[in-house]
């Protein structure tokens, strides 16, 4: 199953806030031997967000969407999810109860009695209005839940809430995807060659070693190696180690025909 991340919010695209979800989600996945397949940033535009979520639901991927599930005018994720699914929005009874517990707790901290019919309380209940048939993601920070439909999961934009909820999704809903390791990478630092020149070699390695991916990362001003290419191979945990080793050995030996050689080698 491919894994995707959608980060929602104008504040990310404008630079008012820096995204903290992508790097942390990669770390959370890596700790479970998993890896991210794709990521997408979307502003607070309901039509564009609906299109992105429609793709997510149709993909069959495990997708986590961060942000926009509140109840203010600039929050569109719940409505966009319902539109993408062609479902009505309904108040989830369990979500309402969790929100009511939070409202009562906040009122008690102020020395007040909560009122279920107060306009502020009714607006808070809107945070529990989800597409019909949605299930809940527990929020250990303040009880206000996220939700999911199928394998698309919706969590708040606040990292302190979102990141534990991401872990819950992976541990409680998709433990079968956990691996001991996300795989291996073997690479080398190559100077004196261009990517275009080495492309036929890379293509040949992939063709002759199914399951192996060849990658090249060029750099023009590295403080240690200067202009170079990091050239390597990688594979998931299901590929036998000797097959990756053989592909790497062939890649390394193939450099000679292009007048290039490796100056350093890396293992990840």
Backbone torsions as a table, in degrees:
resi	resn	phi	psi	omega
1	UNK	NA	128.1	174.4
2	UNK	-72.9	153.7	-178.2
3	UNK	-124.2	128.4	-178.4
4	UNK	-126.0	160.1	178.4
5	UNK	-132.3	131.7	173.4
6	UNK	-117.2	127.2	177.4
7	UNK	-113.7	124.1	-172.2
8	UNK	-111.2	135.6	171.8
9	UNK	146.5	129.8	175.1
10	UNK	-60.1	-32.4	-175.9
11	UNK	-64.1	-26.1	176.5
12	UNK	-75.6	-44.8	-177.2
13	UNK	-70.0	-29.6	-179.5
14	UNK	-84.0	-15.0	-178.2
15	UNK	89.2	2.5	177.4
16	UNK	-63.6	-32.8	174.8
17	UNK	-131.7	145.3	177.6
18	UNK	-90.4	135.6	179.5
19	UNK	-67.4	128.1	176.4
20	UNK	-111.4	-0.3	-174.8
21	UNK	-81.6	-41.8	-173.2
22	UNK	-60.4	-54.4	-176.9
23	UNK	-63.9	-38.6	-179.0
24	UNK	-70.7	-38.2	178.8
25	UNK	-64.9	-38.3	176.2
26	UNK	-60.8	-41.5	177.9
27	UNK	-64.9	-43.5	179.9
28	UNK	-62.0	-42.9	178.1
29	UNK	-64.7	-46.4	-177.0
30	UNK	-60.2	-36.1	178.6
31	UNK	-64.0	-17.6	179.9
32	UNK	-110.9	15.1	178.5
33	UNK	70.4	25.5	-177.2
34	UNK	-117.3	166.4	-179.2
35	UNK	-143.0	154.8	-178.5
36	UNK	-83.7	134.3	179.8
37	UNK	-93.6	-35.1	-178.2
38	UNK	-162.0	161.1	177.0
39	UNK	-145.0	151.8	-178.0
40	UNK	-144.4	137.2	174.8
41	UNK	-107.6	133.4	-177.5
42	UNK	-135.2	134.7	177.3
43	UNK	-78.3	-176.8	-178.9
44	UNK	-82.4	64.3	-179.8
45	UNK	-123.9	111.0	-170.8
46	UNK	-62.1	-39.9	-178.5
47	UNK	-66.0	-44.8	179.4
48	UNK	-66.6	-39.1	179.5
49	UNK	-67.5	-38.5	176.9
50	UNK	-60.0	-42.9	179.0
51	UNK	-63.2	-41.9	179.3
52	UNK	-64.2	-41.0	-179.7
53	UNK	-72.7	-32.1	176.0
54	UNK	-62.0	-40.8	176.4
55	UNK	-64.4	-40.7	-178.6
56	UNK	-63.5	-46.1	179.7
57	UNK	-63.6	-36.8	-177.6
58	UNK	-76.3	-20.0	-172.4
59	UNK	-72.9	-29.1	-172.4
60	UNK	78.8	2.5	179.2
61	UNK	-77.2	161.9	167.8
62	UNK	-83.8	115.0	-174.4
63	UNK	-126.5	134.0	172.2
64	UNK	-114.5	127.2	178.3
65	UNK	-109.0	126.6	-177.2
66	UNK	-111.2	122.9	171.2
67	UNK	104.5	157.8	173.6
68	UNK	78.7	16.1	-178.1
69	UNK	-101.6	12.8	176.1
70	UNK	-77.2	-162.9	-174.9
71	UNK	-125.9	24.7	176.1
72	UNK	-95.2	165.8	-174.9
73	UNK	-60.2	-23.2	-179.3
74	UNK	-93.2	7.9	175.4
75	UNK	-98.9	119.6	-173.7
76	UNK	-124.7	-2.0	-169.6
77	UNK	-65.3	-43.5	-178.9
78	UNK	-63.1	-43.3	179.5
79	UNK	-67.1	-40.1	179.8
80	UNK	-66.2	-37.8	178.3
81	UNK	-64.1	-43.3	178.4
82	UNK	-62.7	-42.5	179.3
83	UNK	-64.8	-40.6	-179.9
84	UNK	-63.9	-32.2	-179.3
85	UNK	-89.4	-14.6	-174.2
86	UNK	69.4	35.1	-178.5
87	UNK	-119.2	160.9	174.8
88	UNK	-78.8	157.2	170.8
89	UNK	-91.2	131.8	-179.4
90	UNK	-137.8	151.8	176.5
91	UNK	-76.2	118.4	-179.7
92	UNK	-75.5	123.0	-173.9
93	UNK	-61.1	-39.2	179.7
94	UNK	-70.2	-37.5	176.9
95	UNK	-63.4	-40.7	178.0
96	UNK	-59.6	-42.2	-179.4
97	UNK	-65.0	-40.6	179.3
98	UNK	-66.0	-40.5	177.8
99	UNK	-65.6	-41.0	178.9
100	UNK	-62.6	-39.3	176.1
101	UNK	-61.1	-40.5	178.9
102	UNK	-66.9	-41.5	178.2
103	UNK	-61.3	-44.1	179.1
104	UNK	-63.2	-41.0	179.1
105	UNK	-62.2	-45.1	-179.9
106	UNK	-64.8	-39.8	178.4
107	UNK	-64.3	-41.9	179.9
108	UNK	-63.1	-37.1	179.1
109	UNK	-65.0	-25.4	178.0
110	UNK	-93.2	-0.8	-177.5
111	UNK	75.5	28.9	-177.8
112	UNK	-119.6	171.0	175.4
113	UNK	-108.1	128.8	-178.2
114	UNK	-70.1	146.8	179.2
115	UNK	-121.8	113.4	-176.7
116	UNK	-65.7	-20.5	-178.2
117	UNK	-101.1	3.3	178.6
118	UNK	-66.5	141.6	-179.6
119	UNK	-53.9	-37.7	178.8
120	UNK	-64.9	-38.8	178.8
121	UNK	-67.1	-42.8	179.0
122	UNK	-61.3	-36.7	177.3
123	UNK	-67.9	-36.7	177.8
124	UNK	-66.1	-35.7	177.5
125	UNK	-60.6	-25.0	179.3
126	UNK	-62.2	-23.1	177.6
127	UNK	-69.9	-9.2	175.5
128	UNK	-104.6	12.7	177.6
129	UNK	-91.0	112.1	-174.1
130	UNK	-126.7	166.7	173.5
131	UNK	-56.5	139.9	-179.6
132	UNK	-53.2	134.7	179.3
133	UNK	89.8	-2.0	179.9
134	UNK	-69.5	152.5	173.0
135	UNK	-114.1	168.5	-169.4
136	UNK	-100.1	149.4	169.4
137	UNK	-110.8	119.4	-178.0
138	UNK	-66.7	143.3	179.0
139	UNK	-112.9	104.1	-175.6
140	UNK	-72.1	-11.7	-176.0
141	UNK	-80.6	-49.2	-176.8
142	UNK	-142.1	13.3	175.9
143	UNK	76.6	-14.3	-179.0
144	UNK	-71.6	111.1	-168.1
145	UNK	-78.8	158.0	162.5
146	UNK	-91.6	-170.3	-178.7
147	UNK	-149.5	165.9	175.4
148	UNK	-148.7	153.5	172.7
149	UNK	-133.0	120.2	-176.5
150	UNK	65.0	-124.1	179.9
151	UNK	-113.9	24.5	173.8
152	UNK	-110.6	123.5	-170.0
153	UNK	-118.5	140.9	-175.2
154	UNK	-123.0	122.0	-178.9
155	UNK	-128.2	163.4	-179.7
156	UNK	-66.6	169.2	177.8
157	UNK	-81.4	-18.2	-179.2
158	UNK	-70.9	120.7	-178.1
159	UNK	-57.1	-37.2	-178.0
160	UNK	-62.0	-25.4	175.7
161	UNK	-94.5	-45.7	-171.6
162	UNK	-63.4	-41.6	-170.8
163	UNK	-70.5	-41.8	171.8
164	UNK	-63.5	-31.3	178.8
165	UNK	-70.9	-36.0	173.1
166	UNK	-58.4	-45.0	-179.3
167	UNK	-63.1	-39.6	177.5
168	UNK	-60.1	-44.1	-179.9
169	UNK	-57.8	-47.1	-176.2
170	UNK	-71.3	-36.3	-175.0
171	UNK	-85.2	-34.3	-176.1
172	UNK	-96.9	-24.0	-175.8
173	UNK	-111.8	-22.8	-173.5
174	UNK	-138.9	38.9	179.4
175	UNK	-62.2	-25.6	-179.6
176	UNK	-66.2	-15.3	179.0
177	UNK	-89.3	-8.8	-179.7
178	UNK	-65.2	143.8	177.4
179	UNK	-130.5	158.2	177.4
180	UNK	-65.5	-30.0	-178.4
181	UNK	-150.6	147.3	176.2
182	UNK	-74.9	-6.7	-178.2
183	UNK	126.6	-169.9	-178.1
184	UNK	-128.7	153.4	171.7
185	UNK	-129.5	137.4	171.7
186	UNK	-126.8	127.8	-178.1
187	UNK	-146.5	168.8	-178.7
188	UNK	-142.4	156.3	176.5
189	UNK	-94.5	120.9	-176.0
190	UNK	-117.5	124.4	175.5
191	UNK	-113.3	156.2	175.0
192	UNK	80.5	19.6	178.3
193	UNK	-143.6	155.0	178.6
194	UNK	-106.2	150.7	179.1
195	UNK	-57.1	-42.5	-177.5
196	UNK	-60.6	-35.6	-179.7
197	UNK	-68.9	-36.0	-176.0
198	UNK	-87.5	-7.0	-176.4
199	UNK	-57.2	-44.5	178.8
200	UNK	-58.5	-36.8	177.8
201	UNK	-65.1	-44.4	179.8
202	UNK	-62.3	-42.7	179.5
203	UNK	-63.5	-38.7	-179.3
204	UNK	-66.5	-40.6	179.9
205	UNK	-62.0	-45.4	179.9
206	UNK	-64.5	-38.2	-179.2
207	UNK	-67.3	-36.4	-175.1
208	UNK	-90.0	-8.9	-177.9
209	UNK	-133.1	80.0	179.4
210	UNK	-55.6	137.8	-179.4
211	UNK	92.9	-9.0	178.9
212	UNK	-102.5	135.6	174.3
213	UNK	-110.5	134.1	176.1
214	UNK	-99.1	137.9	178.6
215	UNK	-133.1	154.3	175.3
216	UNK	-138.3	130.5	-179.5
217	UNK	-123.8	99.6	-178.9
218	UNK	-78.5	150.6	175.0
219	UNK	-141.0	143.6	-177.5
220	UNK	-110.5	-13.7	-174.8
221	UNK	-144.6	39.6	-179.8
222	UNK	-65.4	135.2	-176.5
223	UNK	-64.5	-23.3	-179.4
224	UNK	-102.0	-43.7	-172.6
225	UNK	-107.8	-2.6	179.9
226	UNK	62.8	-143.8	178.2
227	UNK	-72.6	122.7	-177.4
228	UNK	-161.3	176.5	171.9
229	UNK	-125.9	129.8	167.4
230	UNK	-88.5	112.3	-174.7
231	UNK	-114.1	130.2	-177.3
232	UNK	-162.6	-175.1	178.5
233	UNK	-130.9	153.1	177.5
234	UNK	-147.5	158.2	179.4
235	UNK	-158.2	158.0	177.5
236	UNK	-73.7	173.1	-174.9
237	UNK	-67.9	-15.8	-177.8
238	UNK	-81.8	-12.0	179.6
239	UNK	-85.5	131.7	-180.0
240	UNK	-59.3	140.4	-176.1
241	UNK	-59.7	-37.5	-176.9
242	UNK	-67.5	-26.1	177.9
243	UNK	-72.0	-39.0	176.2
244	UNK	-67.8	-40.7	178.8
245	UNK	-60.7	-40.6	-179.8
246	UNK	-65.8	-41.0	178.3
247	UNK	-63.5	-40.8	-179.7
248	UNK	-66.7	-42.0	179.2
249	UNK	-61.4	-41.1	178.7
250	UNK	-67.1	-38.3	177.5
251	UNK	-63.3	-44.2	-177.9
252	UNK	-65.8	-45.7	-179.2
253	UNK	-68.5	-28.3	-179.1
254	UNK	-70.4	-14.9	179.7
255	UNK	-64.5	-28.7	-174.4
256	UNK	-59.0	-37.3	-178.1
257	UNK	-66.6	-14.4	178.4
258	UNK	-106.5	8.8	179.5
259	UNK	70.3	23.7	-178.6
260	UNK	-117.2	162.0	178.0
261	UNK	-151.3	162.8	-178.8
262	UNK	-90.3	135.4	179.4
263	UNK	-103.7	-16.2	177.2
264	UNK	-158.0	153.1	-179.7
265	UNK	-127.6	145.3	-175.6
266	UNK	-127.6	144.4	176.7
267	UNK	-128.9	129.8	177.7
268	UNK	-129.5	NA	NA
